């Protein structure tokens, strides 16, 4: 599903524990692979960044007026120009909040909150684990979002 290399923190004054260089295998689904990785590595708080190529992606948009989600799927080859997100914990499981921007063949971009994306080519990520820090999530009625719970 993926391969990774752990890079030990060389700066002990930083709050992070470890960094990982992660390569998700071709044709795998990004969120599924990241959730598996975070669970196996016991990451309770961290950040994700990366690039790659995909053949399909489903994005989610929250309409703040109705608090309803609108999902849209794009089925075409696209370059990941930016993948950024964070890892926290909700109901005892890794909770991924990932945004993705992709470049299309005509050089326009699509993006947003990522629900799922299938790799077609490569996906190269950096994951920073914040060590013993744990950040939870709670549902907020006002916004309709799962917000950080400190």
Secondary structure, 3 states (H helix, E strand, C coil): CEEEEEEECCCCCCCCCEEEEEEECCCCEHHHHHHHHHHHHCCCCEEEEEEEEEEEEEEEEEECCCCEEEEEEEEEEEEEEEEEEEEEEECCEEEEEEEEEEECCCCCEEEEEEEEEEEEEEEEEEEEECCCCCCEEEEECCCCEEEEEC
